[in-house]
């Protein structure tokens, strides 16, 4: 058993090392090493297309460095997530201030495309509590990178949701009001949320009631919300 483990560790060391292999055209270890790299490179570019385009020639040495450190998961997709976490603690993080947002955006899109969701119809009710559906994500970004703008700094609330008819993921810019509503919905019923948001924004509840109902109805129809479990 110890011998098998030693051989396996040696083999993994060969695959993740940058040391040149003598006569690589006839060495199977080089073939395996190249196969591992290219399979991972393909996965990374598919999951993070915008990120990899931004990195350009920096991508290959970063993948090699990540492979030398080793991944905890044996699943190639989970390795891609670990690669994202690796970048957050790498010096390149300081060169790309939008990196955290971009990793979230592209990973969330991939998750929404791969997961299976319930398409149960959700009806709006002022007295029921709702939570964000598993088929949606939201976050306040520091840059509008979803527009291809990596320079402008500010607050850019974004909602991602899976479209059940078109079977694709949509990005929607939302207002600060909609962002705050999504944050408080798990705690408040729509009636309570109306009172709370009217207080925060110092507006009359009667003026706020109709646009709030329209927004919540829209989110229920798109299955962005689900009934609280």
Buried (B, 14 or more C-beta within 10 A) or exposed (E): EEEEEEEEEEEEEBBBBEEEBEEEEEEEEBEEBEEBBEEBBEBBBEBBEBBBEBBEEEBEEBBEEBBEEEBEEEEBBEBBBBBBEBBEEBEBEEEBEBBBBBBBBBBBBBBBEEEEBEEEEBEBBBEBBBBBBBBBBBBBBBBBBBEEEBEEEEEBBBBBBBEEEEEEBBEBEBEEBBBBBBBEBEEBBBBBBBBBBBEEEEEEEEEBBEEBBEBBBEBBEBBBBBBEE
